[in-house]
């Protein structure tokens, strides 16, 4: 008798998906699911695989999925197999990582270069510019390990 792959099994109308993150096969228990055209990911295992955290505000209320300093409110939770699942598209759009589904293979790319330039986890290029007030050169190296916001614009 031929053994049926666990990724090919269905939970109700949901199909289990095989996951790879940045080209590495990643097993989550429970794993991601396909519900119609929506990809659902299990919150706790998925956050652990990405090095993210699930947070609840001190005042209570809606949980958030946090990757580094960026947090996304979890708008929808679906309970399956004792785990909370949420739509992947809700997280990916705000956190800036890419994903694609080919058949039952879900591929996630955490370091994405898009219209905004850099993706999460990517280092910006080294640069040095004069301070607008003092004229002294300021280097990106001076801010390594510190939180910083650089406002840059161009008029072309």
N, C-alpha and C positions, 0 to 999 in steps of 0.2 A: 504494500500500500504506500502511495506517495505521501510524504509529509507536507502539510500545508504550512507555508511561511507565516509567521505571526504578523508580518506586515501586510499580508493579503487578507487577514481576517477582518470582518466588519463588526462594529459595535452598533447594533440597530442599523440605522441608515448611514452610519459614519464609517469611513475607511481609515485604517491605520496607515501612517506614512513613515517612510524611511528618511532619516534626517542626516544631513551633513552640514557642519558649520565650518566655514572657511576651508572647504575641501576635505575635512576630516569627518569620517563617519562617526556619528554621535548617537549613542543609545540612551533614550530617556524612558523611564518607567513611571507612569504611563507615557506613551509616546504621542506625538502630534496626530491630529485627526483631520480628515476632510469631511465637512458637512455641506453637501451641495457644492457650492463654489467657494465656501469659506474655509480657510485653514485655521484650525484651533490648536493652541499650544498649551500644555499644562504649566501653570504659573510657577510652582516651586521647582520642578526639575529644569524647566527652561531657564529660569533666572539663574540657577546654579551653574548651568552649562555656559552661560554668557558672562558669568562673574557679576551678575546684577543682584539687586536686593528688592524684596517686597517690603514696603513700608506702609504703616497705618498712622495717620496724623494723631498727635497726642490728644486732640479734641475728639478723636473718633472719626467715623465717617468713611469715605471712600479710600480704598487702598490704592497704592501707586507702585509702578514698576520702575525702579531707578537703576540707571546705568551711568556710573560716575556721578556727575553733578546734575544730570538730566533725569527728570522724573515724568512719567506719563500716568495720569489717572486711569485706573482700570474701570472702563465704562460698563463692561459686560462680563459676567462670570457664569459659566455653565458647569454644573457639577456632574462629573463622570468618574466612575471607579474610585470614589473617595478623594478626588482631586478637583481643583477649580481650573477650568480652561478659559482662555480668552482668545478673541480673534487676533491672529498674527498681524494683520494689516493695521490694526489700531496702534500696535507698538512700533512696528517697523517705520511707519510714516514719520512719526515724531522723533524717534531715536536715530533715524538716518541710516539704517542698514537695509541692504537689499535682499530680496528673496525671489525664488522662482520655483514653480512646481512643474515637474516633468513626469507625467504618469503618477506614480506614487512616491517619487523621489523629491523630497523637499530640500532645497539648497539655500543656505543662508550665508550672506557675505557681510561680516560686521564692519569691515573697513571699506567704505564705498566712497569713491570720488564722484561727486555729482555737480550740479549747477552751483552749489554753495562752496565748492572747492574741496574741503577736507572732510573725511568721515570720522566717526568716533574711533579713538585709539590711534589715529594717524598723527605724526608729528609735522608741524608746519615747517616750511623751509627757513633756514637761518637768514636773518636780515638785520640791517642796521640803518636807522633813520635819524635825522636831527630832531631833537625835542622842539616843539613849536614855540615854547616860551624861552628856553635858554640857549637853544642852538647846539647844545651838547649832544654827541651821538648816543643813541639808545639802542641797545641790542636785545634781541629776543632772548639771548643767553641770560641776561640780567633777571629775567622773570621765570626761569626754569624752576619748577616745583612750587610756584605761587599761582594763585588764581589771578587771571588778568583778562581784561577786555580791551581789544584793539579796535578802534573805530577807524575804518579806512574807506575812502571814497575817491572816485576819479570823475573827471568831467571830459569825457571824450565824446 
